[in-house]
């Protein structure tokens, strides 16, 4: 049941996003489009409530409940960024807006971008860890919540990988192709 609800929430996210942007730009109803986009967080509330009800009903805290917590964490942390990205592309394609700004590819600007991505990933991990820990306490039985604890370690791993990526762009920033020729060989 939880996996089906996660899939339904993901589909509903994209449907609401498309509907909100279509209302905003194609129907020229920006306030109505914004209202539809503001419904996005309700999906996470529904998923959280359904997951809690499933656990309260005696279900073992398995991988599906962990996936629900991770999904909520990433949706909260990356949702606004994704909506802003889609809004820029939609405005450009259908409303004559300027081309969307692409993430920087080289140098310090890319490092800053990667640190922002790490911040979002860290926020997602913290939210997921909190929800997972709350679920462990809610279940109250270590045997029934082993999978939730496993998800916690996975989230720490994801945050660690994101940190390594951000550090790598800081310590050894990627140079633009023209900069390599002009700057000569690296020491």
N, CA, C and O atoms as a DFTB+ gen file, in Angstrom:
748 C
 N C O
     1  1       0.811      -1.185       0.000
     2  2       0.000       0.000       0.000
     3  2       0.865       1.264       0.000
     4  3       0.551       2.216      -0.714
     5  1       1.938       1.292       0.779
     6  2       2.767       2.480       0.901
     7  2       3.492       2.772      -0.411
     8  3       3.593       3.931      -0.815
     9  1       3.995       1.744      -1.075
    10  2       4.691       1.959      -2.352
    11  2       3.723       2.527      -3.390
    12  3       4.083       3.428      -4.147
    13  1       2.518       2.011      -3.425
    14  2       1.516       2.528      -4.346
    15  2       1.235       3.998      -4.059
    16  3       1.082       4.798      -4.982
    17  1       1.167       4.348      -2.784
    18  2       0.914       5.740      -2.410
    19  2       2.101       6.637      -2.772
    20  3       1.904       7.779      -3.188
    21  1       3.315       6.139      -2.620
    22  2       4.502       6.909      -3.013
    23  2       4.462       7.185      -4.516
    24  3       4.713       8.307      -4.957
    25  1       4.144       6.154      -5.296
    26  2       4.048       6.326      -6.748
    27  2       2.932       7.307      -7.087
    28  3       3.101       8.164      -7.954
    29  1       1.796       7.189      -6.412
    30  2       0.674       8.103      -6.657
    31  2       1.068       9.543      -6.305
    32  3       0.702      10.478      -7.017
    33  1       1.809       9.721      -5.215
    34  2       2.254      11.064      -4.834
    35  2       3.222      11.634      -5.859
    36  3       3.169      12.826      -6.159
    37  1       4.095      10.810      -6.394
    38  2       5.045      11.278      -7.404
    39  2       4.309      11.672      -8.690
    40  3       4.597      12.713      -9.281
    41  1       3.376      10.850      -9.109
    42  2       2.589      11.173     -10.299
    43  2       1.779      12.444     -10.049
    44  3       1.721      13.328     -10.904
    45  1       1.161      12.531      -8.881
    46  2       0.363      13.717      -8.547
    47  2       1.238      14.973      -8.491
    48  3       0.790      16.055      -8.872
    49  1       2.480      14.837      -8.020
    50  2       3.398      15.972      -7.992
    51  2       3.570      16.539      -9.393
    52  3       3.451      17.747      -9.596
    53  1       3.848      15.672     -10.359
    54  2       4.084      16.126     -11.730
    55  2       2.801      16.629     -12.377
    56  3       2.834      17.580     -13.158
    57  1       1.676      16.004     -12.064
    58  2       0.396      16.469     -12.612
    59  2       0.069      17.852     -12.062
    60  3      -0.316      18.743     -12.820
    61  1       0.218      18.043     -10.747
    62  2      -0.035      19.357     -10.156
    63  2       0.933      20.403     -10.702
    64  3       0.547      21.544     -10.956
    65  1       2.182      20.007     -10.878
    66  2       3.173      20.934     -11.427
    67  2       2.786      21.360     -12.844
    68  3       2.804      22.548     -13.165
    69  1       2.440      20.396     -13.682
    70  2       2.048      20.716     -15.056
    71  2       0.767      21.555     -15.073
    72  3       0.659      22.515     -15.836
    73  1      -0.193      21.190     -14.238
    74  2      -1.454      21.937     -14.196
    75  2      -1.228      23.367     -13.707
    76  3      -1.763      24.318     -14.277
    77  1      -0.435      23.510     -12.651
    78  2      -0.159      24.847     -12.122
    79  2       0.551      25.729     -13.125
    80  3       0.212      26.903     -13.275
    81  1       1.542      25.168     -13.817
    82  2       2.274      25.951     -14.813
    83  2       1.421      26.236     -16.046
    84  3       1.523      27.312     -16.637
    85  1       0.582      25.278     -16.437
    86  2      -0.317      25.512     -17.572
    87  2      -1.317      26.619     -17.238
    88  3      -1.595      27.483     -18.069
    89  1      -1.847      26.589     -16.032
    90  2      -2.762      27.657     -15.628
    91  2      -2.042      29.006     -15.601
    92  3      -2.584      30.025     -16.029
    93  1      -0.831      28.990     -15.097
    94  2      -0.076      30.245     -14.963
    95  2       0.257      30.853     -16.321
    96  3       0.083      32.056     -16.517
    97  1       0.735      30.038     -17.260
    98  2       1.251      30.581     -18.514
    99  2       0.311      30.413     -19.708
   100  3       0.180      31.333     -20.515
   101  1      -0.337      29.273     -19.834
   102  2      -1.188      29.051     -21.002
   103  2      -2.574      29.681     -20.828
   104  3      -3.098      30.311     -21.746
   105  1      -3.161      29.502     -19.633
   106  2      -4.486      30.062     -19.374
   107  2      -4.405      31.500     -18.865
   108  3      -5.425      32.176     -18.724
   109  1      -3.192      31.956     -18.592
   110  2      -2.960      33.321     -18.093
   111  2      -3.717      33.587     -16.793
   112  3      -4.322      34.643     -16.603
   113  1      -3.664      32.603     -15.914
   114  2      -4.280      32.710     -14.590
   115  2      -3.201      32.456     -13.541
   116  3      -3.175      31.394     -12.920
   117  1      -2.307      33.435     -13.343
   118  2      -1.166      33.206     -12.454
   119  2      -1.563      32.923     -11.002
   120  3      -0.903      32.130     -10.330
   121  1      -2.617      33.551     -10.515
   122  2      -3.010      33.306      -9.121
   123  2      -3.569      31.902      -8.941
   124  3      -3.271      31.230      -7.954
   125  1      -4.375      31.463      -9.892
   126  2      -4.914      30.110      -9.825
   127  2      -3.789      29.083      -9.977
   128  3      -3.777      28.062      -9.289
   129  1      -2.849      29.359     -10.877
   130  2      -1.695      28.471     -11.039
   131  2      -0.875      28.381      -9.768
   132  3      -0.437      27.297      -9.385
   133  1      -0.663      29.519      -9.109
   134  2       0.075      29.515      -7.846
   135  2      -0.680      28.733      -6.779
   136  3      -0.070      28.032      -5.972
   137  1      -2.010      28.850      -6.771
   138  2      -2.818      28.105      -5.800
   139  2      -2.667      26.601      -6.015
   140  3      -2.560      25.837      -5.055
   141  1      -2.661      26.185      -7.271
   142  2      -2.479      24.759      -7.570
   143  2      -1.084      24.307      -7.129
   144  3      -0.935      23.232      -6.549
   145  1      -0.068      25.120      -7.401
   146  2       1.299      24.763      -6.997
   147  2       1.434      24.696      -5.475
   148  3       2.224      23.908      -4.954
   149  1       0.672      25.512      -4.773
   150  2       0.720      25.484      -3.306
   151  2       0.077      24.221      -2.725
   152  3       0.214      23.952      -1.532
   153  1      -0.608      23.460      -3.544
   154  2      -1.196      22.188      -3.091
   155  2      -0.154      21.069      -3.029
   156  3      -0.400      20.016      -2.441
   157  1       1.001      21.302      -3.635
   158  2       2.051      20.272      -3.662
   159  2       2.391      19.715      -2.270
   160  3       2.470      18.497      -2.115
   161  1       2.594      20.572      -1.249
   162  2       2.944      20.021       0.072
   163  2       1.873      19.117       0.681
   164  3       2.175      18.305       1.555
   165  1       0.644      19.250       0.235
   166  2      -0.413      18.379       0.760
   167  2      -0.144      16.913       0.432
   168  3      -0.561      16.021       1.171
   169  1       0.547      16.669      -0.667
   170  2       0.893      15.294      -1.041
   171  2       1.765      14.646       0.029
   172  3       1.570      13.481       0.375
   173  1       2.725      15.404       0.550
   174  2       3.608      14.863       1.578
   175  2       2.846      14.631       2.882
   176  3       3.110      13.667       3.601
   177  1       1.900      15.521       3.179
   178  2       1.086      15.351       4.383
   179  2       0.252      14.069       4.277
   180  3       0.145      13.312       5.242
   181  1      -0.328      13.834       3.114
   182  2      -1.118      12.620       2.898
   183  2      -0.233      11.382       3.037
   184  3      -0.618      10.413       3.692
   185  1       0.939      11.412       2.428
   186  2       1.853      10.274       2.514
   187  2       2.301      10.033       3.949
   188  3       2.354       8.889       4.399
   189  1       2.618      11.087       4.661
   190  2       3.029      10.953       6.062
   191  2       1.904      10.372       6.905
   192  3       2.139       9.472       7.711
   193  1       0.695      10.869       6.733
   194  2      -0.444      10.374       7.503
   195  2      -0.733       8.907       7.191
   196  3      -1.006       8.121       8.097
   197  1      -0.673       8.542       5.921
   198  2      -0.939       7.154       5.534
   199  2       0.138       6.211       6.072
   200  3      -0.159       5.094       6.495
   201  1       1.387       6.669       6.051
   202  2       2.476       5.842       6.575
   203  2       2.316       5.648       8.087
   204  3       2.479       4.542       8.601
   205  1       1.997       6.731       8.785
   206  2       1.784       6.634      10.234
   207  2       0.600       5.721      10.553
   208  3       0.664       4.928      11.493
   209  1      -0.471       5.827       9.783
   210  2      -1.640       4.969      10.008
   211  2      -1.296       3.503       9.760
   212  3      -1.759       2.619      10.481
   213  1      -0.485       3.254       8.741
   214  2      -0.071       1.882       8.451
   215  2       0.756       1.309       9.603
   216  3       0.567       0.163      10.011
   217  1       1.669       2.124      10.116
   218  2       2.482       1.671      11.250
   219  2       1.623       1.487      12.498
   220  3       1.815       0.533      13.252
   221  1       0.683       2.393      12.713
   222  2      -0.186       2.281      13.884
   223  2      -1.052       1.030      13.792
   224  3      -1.408       0.438      14.811
   225  1      -1.388       0.633      12.567
   226  2      -2.198      -0.564      12.354
   227  2      -1.439      -1.853      12.603
   228  3      -1.996      -2.938      12.439
   229  1      -0.177      -1.754      12.997
   230  2       0.597      -2.936      13.336
   231  2       1.556      -3.411      12.264
   232  3       2.188      -4.456      12.421
   233  1       1.672      -2.681      11.203
   234  2       2.593      -3.085      10.141
   235  2       4.034      -3.001      10.637
   236  3       4.389      -2.138      11.440
   237  1       4.844      -3.920      10.137
   238  2       6.271      -3.879      10.456
   239  2       6.894      -2.712       9.705
   240  3       6.566      -2.463       8.545
   241  1       7.799      -1.995      10.376
   242  2       8.478      -0.868       9.735
   243  2       9.448      -1.384       8.693
   244  3      10.628      -1.581       8.983
   245  1       8.960      -1.606       7.478
   246  2       9.806      -2.202       6.441
   247  2      10.358      -1.155       5.489
   248  3      10.256       0.045       5.745
   249  1      10.944      -1.613       4.389
   250  2      11.607      -0.716       3.448
   251  2      10.655       0.298       2.833
   252  3      11.073       1.396       2.464
   253  1       9.364      -0.063       2.717
   254  2       8.416       0.875       2.113
   255  2       8.201       2.095       2.997
   256  3       8.065       3.210       2.493
   257  1       8.170       1.893       4.308
   258  2       8.012       3.019       5.227
   259  2       9.274       3.892       5.221
   260  3       9.197       5.116       5.318
   261  1      10.418       3.245       5.108
   262  2      11.670       3.997       4.994
   263  2      11.719       4.802       3.712
   264  3      12.152       5.955       3.707
   265  1      11.271       4.188       2.619
   266  2      11.234       4.892       1.334
   267  2      10.291       6.086       1.411
   268  3      10.579       7.133       0.831
   269  1       9.182       5.951       2.106
   270  2       8.243       7.069       2.263
   271  2       8.915       8.235       2.987
   272  3       8.751       9.388       2.590
   273  1       9.664       7.941       4.040
   274  2      10.363       9.003       4.778
   275  2      11.414       9.679       3.906
   276  3      11.551      10.902       3.933
   277  1      12.149       8.899       3.140
   278  2      13.171       9.449       2.248
   279  2      12.512      10.284       1.150
   280  3      13.000      11.365       0.819
   281  1      11.420       9.798       0.591
   282  2      10.694      10.536      -0.440
   283  2      10.230      11.887       0.097
   284  3      10.382      12.910      -0.571
   285  1       9.669      11.890       1.295
   286  2       9.213      13.149       1.897
   287  2      10.399      14.090       2.104
   288  3      10.305      15.279       1.799
   289  1      11.506      13.570       2.616
   290  2      12.692      14.396       2.840
   291  2      13.189      15.043       1.560
   292  3      13.468      16.242       1.537
   293  1      13.301      14.260       0.496
   294  2      13.801      14.807      -0.758
   295  2      12.794      15.745      -1.417
   296  3      13.186      16.723      -2.053
   297  1      11.522      15.462      -1.276
   298  2      10.520      16.346      -1.853
   299  2      10.517      17.700      -1.151
   300  3      10.407      18.741      -1.797
   301  1      10.639      17.680       0.163
   302  2      10.682      18.943       0.903
   303  2      11.945      19.724       0.545
   304  3      11.883      20.934       0.323
   305  1      13.086      19.043       0.486
   306  2      14.360      19.727       0.244
   307  2      14.527      20.185      -1.207
   308  3      15.064      21.265      -1.454
   309  1      14.079      19.389      -2.149
   310  2      14.295      19.699      -3.564
   311  2      13.045      20.192      -4.286
   312  3      13.138      20.615      -5.438
   313  1      11.882      20.149      -3.646
   314  2      10.630      20.504      -4.302
   315  2      10.625      21.907      -4.867
   316  3      10.301      22.095      -6.040
   317  1      10.976      22.898      -4.063
   318  2      10.961      24.289      -4.528
   319  2      11.957      24.485      -5.664
   320  3      11.656      25.161      -6.647
   321  1      13.132      23.900      -5.533
   322  2      14.160      23.991      -6.578
   323  2      13.632      23.408      -7.888
   324  3      13.824      23.994      -8.953
   325  1      12.982      22.278      -7.809
   326  2      12.455      21.613      -8.999
   327  2      11.314      22.418      -9.620
   328  3      11.224      22.526     -10.843
   329  1      10.453      22.978      -8.789
   330  2       9.351      23.796      -9.299
   331  2       9.900      25.047      -9.984
   332  3       9.420      25.445     -11.046
   333  1      10.900      25.657      -9.372
   334  2      11.518      26.853      -9.966
   335  2      12.173      26.507     -11.304
   336  3      12.077      27.273     -12.263
   337  1      12.835      25.360     -11.363
   338  2      13.462      24.909     -12.605
   339  2      12.407      24.711     -13.683
   340  3      12.560      25.201     -14.802
   341  1      11.340      23.996     -13.351
   342  2      10.274      23.721     -14.318
   343  2       9.586      25.023     -14.738
   344  3       9.232      25.192     -15.905
   345  1       9.398      25.932     -13.796
   346  2       8.770      27.215     -14.092
   347  2       9.596      27.993     -15.118
   348  3       9.041      28.566     -16.056
   349  1      10.900      28.016     -14.946
   350  2      11.777      28.705     -15.887
   351  2      11.704      28.112     -17.283
   352  3      11.644      28.845     -18.270
   353  1      11.707      26.797     -17.370
   354  2      11.627      26.132     -18.674
   355  2      10.257      26.342     -19.319
   356  3      10.162      26.584     -20.522
   357  1       9.211      26.250     -18.519
   358  2       7.860      26.423     -19.032
   359  2       7.648      27.857     -19.522
   360  3       7.078      28.079     -20.590
   361  1       8.115      28.827     -18.728
   362  2       7.979      30.240     -19.110
   363  2       8.720      30.511     -20.419
   364  3       8.229      31.250     -21.272
   365  1       9.893      29.916     -20.576
   366  2      10.669      30.116     -21.802
   367  2       9.970      29.479     -23.001
   368  3       9.872      30.084     -24.069
   369  1       9.500      28.284     -22.815
   370  2       8.917      27.519     -23.928
   371  2       7.552      28.051     -24.358
   372  3       7.265      28.137     -25.551
   373  1       6.705      28.411     -23.380
   374  2       5.318      28.727     -23.701
   375  2       4.925      30.188     -23.490
   376  3       3.855      30.599     -23.939
   377  1       5.752      30.974     -22.825
   378  2       5.353      32.351     -22.525
   379  2       6.377      33.377     -22.996
   380  3       6.286      34.548     -22.628
   381  1       7.338      32.962     -23.795
   382  2       8.314      33.904     -24.329
   383  2       9.281      34.447     -23.298
   384  3       9.881      35.502     -23.501
   385  1       9.434      33.742     -22.207
   386  2      10.358      34.177     -21.168
   387  2      11.802      33.969     -21.583
   388  3      12.078      33.336     -22.602
   389  1      12.714      34.498     -20.800
   390  2      14.135      34.317     -21.126
   391  2      14.542      32.849     -20.971
   392  3      13.891      32.098     -20.243
   393  1      15.601      32.445     -21.643
   394  2      16.075      31.072     -21.470
   395  2      16.436      30.830     -20.006
   396  3      16.999      31.704     -19.347
   397  1      16.115      29.658     -19.508
   398  2      16.436      29.383     -18.107
   399  2      17.950      29.367     -17.881
   400  3      18.721      28.957     -18.748
   401  1      18.341      29.812     -16.727
   402  2      19.757      29.844     -16.387
   403  2      20.207      28.422     -16.070
   404  3      19.613      27.734     -15.240
   405  1      21.254      28.006     -16.739
   406  2      21.795      26.666     -16.495
   407  2      22.769      26.731     -15.334
   408  3      23.395      27.764     -15.098
   409  1      22.898      25.626     -14.605
   410  2      23.893      25.612     -13.526
   411  2      25.286      25.829     -14.106
   412  3      25.575      25.374     -15.213
   413  1      26.144      26.514     -13.374
   414  2      27.509      26.723     -13.879
   415  2      28.221      25.387     -14.047
   416  3      27.946      24.422     -13.333
   417  1      29.128      25.353     -14.993
   418  2      29.836      24.103     -15.276
   419  2      31.277      24.103     -14.787
   420  3      31.882      23.044     -14.625
   421  1      31.825      25.290     -14.552
   422  2      33.254      25.361     -14.266
   423  2      33.559      26.281     -13.093
   424  3      32.757      27.134     -12.713
   425  1      34.748      26.077     -12.533
   426  2      35.331      26.996     -11.563
   427  2      34.602      27.109     -10.243
   428  3      33.888      26.204      -9.812
   429  1      34.810      28.262      -9.612
   430  2      34.252      28.514      -8.285
   431  2      32.731      28.542      -8.316
   432  3      32.083      28.131      -7.354
   433  1      32.161      29.022      -9.412
   434  2      30.698      29.057      -9.508
   435  2      30.115      27.648      -9.440
   436  3      29.066      27.433      -8.832
   437  1      30.796      26.691     -10.066
   438  2      30.328      25.303      -9.996
   439  2      30.466      24.758      -8.575
   440  3      29.602      24.019      -8.103
   441  1      31.532      25.118      -7.910
   442  2      31.722      24.682      -6.521
   443  2      30.601      25.222      -5.640
   444  3      30.064      24.493      -4.806
   445  1      30.244      26.487      -5.816
   446  2      29.154      27.080      -5.037
   447  2      27.851      26.335      -5.319
   448  3      27.086      26.046      -4.399
   449  1      27.604      26.029      -6.579
   450  2      26.404      25.275      -6.956
   451  2      26.376      23.912      -6.262
   452  3      25.343      23.495      -5.738
   453  1      27.505      23.235      -6.264
   454  2      27.564      21.910      -5.633
   455  2      27.353      21.998      -4.119
   456  3      26.754      21.102      -3.525
   457  1      27.843      23.070      -3.496
   458  2      27.606      23.249      -2.060
   459  2      26.124      23.502      -1.786
   460  3      25.596      23.054      -0.768
   461  1      25.461      24.210      -2.682
   462  2      24.008      24.408      -2.531
   463  2      23.273      23.075      -2.673
   464  3      22.329      22.791      -1.936
   465  1      23.722      22.265      -3.632
   466  2      23.121      20.936      -3.795
   467  2      23.368      20.076      -2.548
   468  3      22.488      19.338      -2.105
   469  1      24.571      20.184      -1.998
   470  2      24.861      19.459      -0.753
   471  2      23.932      19.930       0.362
   472  3      23.425      19.117       1.134
   473  1      23.708      21.244       0.447
   474  2      22.802      21.770       1.470
   475  2      21.406      21.190       1.327
   476  3      20.775      20.838       2.324
   477  1      20.916      21.087       0.093
   478  2      19.600      20.490      -0.133
   479  2      19.599      19.016       0.239
   480  3      18.659      18.525       0.865
   481  1      20.655      18.314      -0.151
   482  2      20.742      16.893       0.167
   483  2      20.846      16.686       1.677
   484  3      20.238      15.766       2.224
   485  1      21.609      17.532       2.341
   486  2      21.721      17.438       3.794
   487  2      20.368      17.696       4.457
   488  3      19.995      16.995       5.397
   489  1      19.638      18.691       3.976
   490  2      18.299      18.957       4.511
   491  2      17.392      17.751       4.299
   492  3      16.661      17.357       5.207
   493  1      17.436      17.163       3.104
   494  2      16.634      15.965       2.828
   495  2      17.004      14.840       3.778
   496  3      16.130      14.144       4.297
   497  1      18.301      14.661       4.007
   498  2      18.757      13.606       4.903
   499  2      18.303      13.857       6.332
   500  3      17.862      12.931       7.014
   501  1      18.406      15.089       6.790
   502  2      17.998      15.419       8.159
   503  2      16.495      15.179       8.338
   504  3      16.068      14.617       9.346
   505  1      15.702      15.604       7.361
   506  2      14.252      15.372       7.443
   507  2      13.955      13.885       7.444
   508  3      13.176      13.404       8.267
   509  1      14.574      13.154       6.524
   510  2      14.345      11.707       6.464
   511  2      14.808      11.019       7.740
   512  3      14.117      10.145       8.263
   513  1      15.983      11.412       8.248
   514  2      16.466      10.817       9.501
   515  2      15.500      11.079      10.645
   516  3      15.230      10.194      11.456
   517  1      14.981      12.300      10.706
   518  2      14.021      12.626      11.755
   519  2      12.747      11.814      11.636
   520  3      12.245      11.285      12.628
   521  1      12.224      11.715      10.424
   522  2      11.010      10.917      10.216
   523  2      11.252       9.442      10.499
   524  3      10.409       8.769      11.091
   525  1      12.408       8.945      10.073
   526  2      12.739       7.545      10.334
   527  2      12.880       7.277      11.829
   528  3      12.409       6.254      12.326
   529  1      13.527       8.195      12.544
   530  2      13.675       8.007      13.985
   531  2      12.318       8.081      14.687
   532  3      12.049       7.314      15.612
   533  1      11.474       8.998      14.245
   534  2      10.124       9.083      14.811
   535  2       9.355       7.789      14.563
   536  3       8.613       7.328      15.431
   537  1       9.534       7.200      13.372
   538  2       8.867       5.933      13.067
   539  2       9.408       4.805      13.942
   540  3       8.649       3.949      14.396
   541  1      10.723       4.802      14.177
   542  2      11.312       3.776      15.052
   543  2      10.708       3.891      16.451
   544  3      10.323       2.886      17.050
   545  1      10.627       5.103      16.963
   546  2      10.039       5.297      18.289
   547  2       8.557       4.947      18.286
   548  3       8.042       4.389      19.254
   549  1       7.881       5.275      17.203
   550  2       6.451       5.017      17.092
   551  2       6.166       3.522      17.091
   552  3       5.231       3.057      17.744
   553  1       6.983       2.769      16.348
   554  2       6.818       1.314      16.307
   555  2       7.148       0.730      17.678
   556  3       6.443      -0.150      18.170
   557  1       8.226       1.226      18.292
   558  2       8.572       0.821      19.641
   559  2       9.114      -0.588      19.796
   560  3       9.240      -1.072      20.921
   561  1       9.434      -1.252      18.715
   562  2       9.956      -2.615      18.771
   563  2      11.135      -2.700      17.811
   564  3      10.981      -2.538      16.600
   565  1      12.322      -2.959      18.374
   566  2      13.532      -2.990      17.553
   567  2      13.440      -4.030      16.440
   568  3      13.961      -3.809      15.347
   569  1      12.793      -5.146      16.701
   570  2      12.655      -6.188      15.694
   571  2      11.774      -5.782      14.535
   572  3      11.969      -6.246      13.412
   573  1      10.806      -4.920      14.792
   574  2       9.876      -4.488      13.746
   575  2      10.350      -3.231      13.020
   576  3       9.693      -2.764      12.089
   577  1      11.482      -2.688      13.441
   578  2      11.932      -1.427      12.823
   579  2      13.373      -1.478      12.321
   580  3      13.989      -0.435      12.106
   581  1      13.912      -2.677      12.131
   582  2      15.294      -2.805      11.643
   583  2      15.489      -2.139      10.285
   584  3      16.514      -1.501      10.046
   585  1      14.520      -2.284       9.404
   586  2      14.631      -1.710       8.066
   587  2      14.690      -0.187       8.125
   588  3      15.366       0.441       7.309
   589  1      13.993       0.403       9.077
   590  2      14.015       1.862       9.211
   591  2      15.398       2.349       9.616
   592  3      15.861       3.385       9.138
   593  1      16.052       1.609      10.489
   594  2      17.410       1.963      10.917
   595  2      18.379       1.820       9.739
   596  3      19.310       2.612       9.596
   597  1      18.155       0.812       8.903
   598  2      18.982       0.637       7.708
   599  2      18.840       1.843       6.779
   600  3      19.826       2.299       6.201
   601  1      17.618       2.361       6.634
   602  2      17.404       3.549       5.812
   603  2      18.144       4.750       6.372
   604  3      18.606       5.603       5.614
   605  1      18.262       4.825       7.686
   606  2      19.001       5.937       8.287
   607  2      20.462       5.906       7.846
   608  3      21.028       6.940       7.494
   609  1      21.063       4.737       7.864
   610  2      22.461       4.657       7.432
   611  2      22.605       4.961       5.944
   612  3      23.607       5.539       5.523
   613  1      21.620       4.579       5.155
   614  2      21.661       4.905       3.718
   615  2      21.605       6.410       3.502
   616  3      22.295       6.939       2.631
   617  1      20.792       7.098       4.283
   618  2      20.690       8.554       4.140
   619  2      21.995       9.236       4.545
   620  3      22.395      10.229       3.937
   621  1      22.650       8.711       5.559
   622  2      23.956       9.261       5.933
   623  2      24.963       9.047       4.811
   624  3      25.797       9.914       4.551
   625  1      24.890       7.910       4.152
   626  2      25.772       7.627       3.018
   627  2      25.505       8.599       1.861
   628  3      26.444       9.119       1.258
   629  1      24.233       8.841       1.556
   630  2      23.880       9.773       0.477
   631  2      24.402      11.176       0.798
   632  3      24.962      11.847      -0.068
   633  1      24.217      11.611       2.038
   634  2      24.720      12.931       2.440
   635  2      26.247      12.969       2.348
   636  3      26.819      13.978       1.935
   637  1      26.902      11.886       2.727
   638  2      28.365      11.809       2.644
   639  2      28.857      11.892       1.211
   640  3      29.839      12.580       0.932
   641  1      28.189      11.203       0.301
   642  2      28.572      11.252      -1.112
   643  2      28.409      12.670      -1.650
   644  3      29.271      13.172      -2.371
   645  1      27.303      13.307      -1.298
   646  2      27.078      14.681      -1.746
   647  2      28.156      15.620      -1.198
   648  3      28.591      16.538      -1.892
   649  1      28.581      15.393       0.031
   650  2      29.662      16.189       0.627
   651  2      30.965      15.987      -0.139
   652  3      31.679      16.952      -0.412
   653  1      31.275      14.754      -0.484
   654  2      32.506      14.466      -1.230
   655  2      32.473      15.150      -2.599
   656  3      33.489      15.682      -3.050
   657  1      31.320      15.140      -3.259
   658  2      31.203      15.803      -4.564
   659  2      31.459      17.294      -4.408
   660  3      32.221      17.876      -5.181
   661  1      30.823      17.925      -3.408
   662  2      31.018      19.362      -3.196
   663  2      32.477      19.676      -2.863
   664  3      33.039      20.650      -3.364
   665  1      33.081      18.851      -2.020
   666  2      34.489      19.061      -1.674
   667  2      35.392      18.917      -2.899
   668  3      36.346      19.676      -3.069
   669  1      35.083      17.938      -3.749
   670  2      35.934      17.722      -4.920
   671  2      35.896      18.919      -5.864
   672  3      36.919      19.275      -6.450
   673  1      34.725      19.546      -6.020
   674  2      34.640      20.738      -6.871
   675  2      35.297      21.951      -6.226
   676  3      35.671      22.901      -6.913
   677  1      35.435      21.915      -4.896
   678  2      36.100      23.019      -4.207
   679  2      37.619      22.855      -4.268
   680  3      38.344      23.804      -4.562
   681  1      38.080      21.658      -3.990
   682  2      39.518      21.396      -3.951
   683  2      40.114      21.377      -5.355
   684  3      41.211      21.891      -5.574
   685  1      39.416      20.804      -6.274
   686  2      39.924      20.689      -7.644
   687  2      38.824      21.101      -8.619
   688  3      38.186      20.248      -9.237
   689  1      38.604      22.410      -8.756
   690  2      37.520      22.870      -9.624
   691  2      37.769      22.517     -11.088
   692  3      38.901      22.526     -11.573
   693  1      36.681      22.211     -11.762
   694  2      36.758      21.881     -13.179
   695  2      36.987      23.172     -13.962
   696  3      36.292      24.166     -13.759
   697  1      37.966      23.141     -14.855
   698  2      38.290      24.328     -15.665
   699  2      37.562      24.282     -16.995
   700  3      37.297      23.215     -17.549
   701  1      37.247      25.462     -17.489
   702  2      36.630      25.575     -18.806
   703  2      37.635      25.128     -19.862
   704  3      38.837      25.296     -19.662
   705  1      37.185      24.569     -20.969
   706  2      38.118      24.098     -22.000
   707  2      39.079      25.182     -22.467
   708  3      40.257      24.879     -22.653
   709  1      38.657      26.411     -22.666
   710  2      39.538      27.487     -23.107
   711  2      40.534      27.881     -22.039
   712  3      41.637      28.325     -22.355
   713  1      40.164      27.726     -20.781
   714  2      41.044      28.109     -19.671
   715  2      42.228      27.148     -19.565
   716  3      43.309      27.540     -19.125
   717  1      42.032      25.922     -19.956
   718  2      43.127      24.942     -19.890
   719  2      44.236      25.317     -20.869
   720  3      45.422      25.244     -20.546
   721  1      43.830      25.717     -22.058
   722  2      44.825      26.093     -23.065
   723  2      45.538      27.385     -22.692
   724  3      46.755      27.496     -22.840
   725  1      44.773      28.363     -22.207
   726  2      45.354      29.658     -21.866
   727  2      46.200      29.574     -20.604
   728  3      47.223      30.249     -20.491
   729  1      45.781      28.758     -19.671
   730  2      46.476      28.697     -18.386
   731  2      47.630      27.719     -18.374
   732  3      48.401      27.683     -17.416
   733  1      47.757      26.943     -19.403
   734  2      48.857      25.987     -19.434
   735  2      48.534      24.741     -18.644
   736  3      47.394      24.526     -18.233
   737  1      49.530      23.937     -18.440
   738  2      49.350      22.675     -17.723
   739  2      49.253      22.940     -16.227
   740  3      49.810      23.907     -15.707
   741  1      48.542      22.070     -15.563
   742  2      48.445      22.158     -14.108
   743  2      49.742      21.690     -13.477
   744  3      50.428      20.820     -14.012
   745  1      50.076      22.280     -12.325
   746  2      51.306      21.838     -11.667
   747  2      51.180      20.447     -11.130
   748  3      52.128      19.923     -10.546
